[in-house]
């Protein structure tokens, strides 16, 4: 078993509270590491866990867990926790987890989940949509698709995401969020394999030859899963197809590093919009 066997790796740092009298990670904490990494696995699948289980009419219950210890992690070690779905049965999933320090395998184990009725915990067949998503991810298939279109086509889903992120989460006044530009913008919405909208953004002309990307929003449970990057790339491609030579955006300061990783550069000083610090960023096309 090696790092290359896992498409999903979650990085964790060993905390002081996790080591024992032998100055190594207490053995029970590795199951906690597995559980944290399984959360990352659901993000990699682009499946918000609670909403997905509700939509599928069941939930996953751990039936069995096994752990094999080959080595020990120490305080302040950086660990990568690999997760993969090794088997999908009629009513159960077998998930393999592994803890790596660099390329060294320290601990590995299996978690067996049963898909069951949330109230009675009686087993149910694994839904085909979930089965296809799990097997598709392990086969290297994309987990999201991005649709690009106008407000009539995408407005309902784009608007719901923006309402959740900007108005409800960030407390931006609704009257500042909605404007007439939506009707003429190019919009993009990312959907998971179950057809659930997870992220959005829009593109409009700033000045001739320069496009502006705005209203970039990703549902909270899906942040860090590269879904926002998929939307950003789709909007930049739409700008290229229109013949734009440059794209700019006003990034919330907390998101500036996300855009820098996508090749954007900061231009000008910080400024405030809707009570939130922003910076203008640009990139050539």
N, C-alpha and C positions, 0 to 999 in steps of 0.2 A: 504494500500500500504506500503510495507516494502522493505528493502534492498535486501532481499532474492528473491524478484520478478524480479530482474535484473541480467542478466549475464554480462552486461557491465556497469562498474562504472568508471567514470573518476574523478580523484582527482584534485581539484583546491584550491588555497588559496586566500582569499579575499584581494584585494589590496586597498591601501589608496584611490586611484582615484575612487573606486567603491562605496564608502559610501557617504551619503548625509548629509544635515544639521541636520537630526535626529540621525546621527552616526550609521546608519544601511545601508545595501546595497540598493542602489536606485533600485526601482522596475523594471525598464527597463533592468537592467543588467542581470536579470535572463534569459531572452531570449537569451542573449549572452552566458550565461553559457550552456543553452540547445544546442546552435549551436556548441560550442566547443566540447561538449560531443558527439554530433552526428558525428563529425569528428572521434572521438575515436571509435564510433560504426562501422563506415566503415572500420577502421583498424581491429577491432575484426572480421569483416566479411571477412577479407583478400581481400578487394576490393579497389584498388586505385580509388578514386572517379572519377576524370576527365577521365581517360583512360577507366574506366568501362562504364560510360555513353556514351562515344563515340562509344565503341564497341556495346552497346545495341541499338544505334540509337535514343537516346532521352536524356532527362534530367528530373530532379525532381524540381518542382516549389512549393513553399509553397502556399497553398490555404487558410489555416486558422490556427491560433494559439490562444490558450487559456492558461491562467495562473491563478492558485488559490493560494493565499498567506495564509499560516497557521501560520507562524512564521517569524522571522527576523534573517538574518545573519549579523555578525559584522566584523569589521576590524580584519584581521589575522586569522579568522576562517578557519579551514580545512573543505572543503565541498566535498562530493562525489555526483557526478551527474549521476544518473542512466538513461539508455536509453533502451527501448525495442520496438520492432515492435508489436503492439497490433492487427493489422488487415491489410490484403492485399486484397483490393477490385479489381474491374475490371481494373480501371485506376488510383487508388489512394492507398496511404499507410497512416495508422494512427500510429504515433510514440508517445509513452508516455515517458515523462521525469519527473524526481523527484530529488529534492535537499535534501540531508541528511547531518546533522551535527551529526556525530556518528550514532545512531539509530533513531534520531529525524527527522521526516519529516517536512521540513520547507516550501517547495513550490513544487507544481506539476503542470503539464500541458500537453497539447496535441498539436502536430504539424501534420497537414494534408498536405501531399504532393501529387501532381498530376504528373504522368509520362506523358510527352508530347514531341512533336517535339521541338527541341531546337530553331528553327527559328520562327515557327508560334505559338508556345505554345498551339497548339491544342492537346487535350488529346489522348493518345495512350494506348493500353492494356499494363499492366505491363508484361514485358517479363517473360516467364516461368522460365528461368534460375535465374533471380533475385528473383522471387517469391519463388523458391525452396531454394535458399540460405538464404533468410530471415527466412522462416519457419523452415529450418533446424537448423539454429543457435539457434533460440528460443527453439527448441526441444532438444538442447544439442549435436547436431552432430558436428564433427570436420569440420573446414573450410578449412584446407589444407591437402594435401597428399604429401608424400615425396617419390620420386622415386630414387632408388640407382642402379647405373650401370656404364658402362665404357664410355669413351669419345665419341665413335661412337654413343652411344645411347643418351647421354645427353649433349654432347659438344656444340651443337648449342645454347641451352638455357643457360647453365652454362657460356659459353663464353660471351653471350650478357649481362648477369648480371654483370660479372666481368669487362667488358668493361665500363659499365655505372658507376659502383661504384669506381673501382680502377683507371682506366685511365682517365675517364671524370671528375668525382667528386673529387677524391683525387689527381689528376694530377701525378700519378705514370707513368713513361715512359713505353710505350707499350713493349719495348724490355725487361724490367724487369718483366713484368707481365706474359708473355708467356714463357713456358719452355717445354723441352722434357718430363718431368715427367707426364704431363697430359695424355699421351698415356697409361701409366701403372697404373695410380691412380684409386681408387674407387671414383666416384663422386656421389653427392646427390643434387637433385633439388627439391624445394618445389613449389607446384602448388596450386592455389586456385580452387574454384568450377567451374570456367569458363575455367580452363585449362591454366591460365596465370602463367608463371614462376616468382617467387618472391624472391627466396633466393637460395644460393648454397654454397657448400664447397667440399673439397676433402680429401682423406685419402691415405697415402702411408706408406711404412715401413721405419722406421728411423734406427733402429738396430733390430736384432732378438728379438722378444718379446715386442718391443716398436713401437707403431704406431705414426704417426704425422698427425695432422689435420691442414689444411691450406686453404687459399683462401676463407675464410668464408666471404660472402657478402650478404647483404639484401638490396633490393631496398629502397631508402630513404623514400618514403611515407609509407612503411610498418614496419619501425623500431619501436620497443616497443610493437609489437603485438605477441611476442613469436614465430614468424615464424623461426627466427634464431635458437631458442632452439630446434625446431622440426628437423632441419637439423643436428644440433650437436648431438642430441640423435640418429639419424639414422646412423651417421658415427661412433659413439661409439659402437653401436650395431654391425655394420659391423666388427669393430675391435675385438669385443668379439668372433664373429663367426669365425674369423681367428685364434683365440687362443692367441691374444695379451694380455699381462698382465698390460700394462700401455699405456697411450696416452699422448703426449705432443703437445704443440702448441706455436707459437710466437704470442702473442696477442698485437694488438695496445693498447697503454696505455689507450686510451679513452674507450676501450671495456673490460678492465680487470675486472671490476665489473660484467659484464655479465657472464664471465667465472667463477668467484668466486661463483656466485649464482648456477652454475651448478656443483660445487664441485671441481673446479680446485684450485690449490695452486701455488703461485708465487715461482719461483726458480731462484736465481741469480739476478744480477743487471740489470738495464735498459740498453738497447742498441738501436742502430738506424738501421733501414732498410728502404731503399728508402726515406730517409729524414724524417721518422716518428718514434717516440719513441715506442719501443716494450718492452715486458717482456716475458720471458719464463714461461709457466705455465704447470703443470702436474696434472694428476689424475690417480689413480689406477682403473683397470677394474675388 
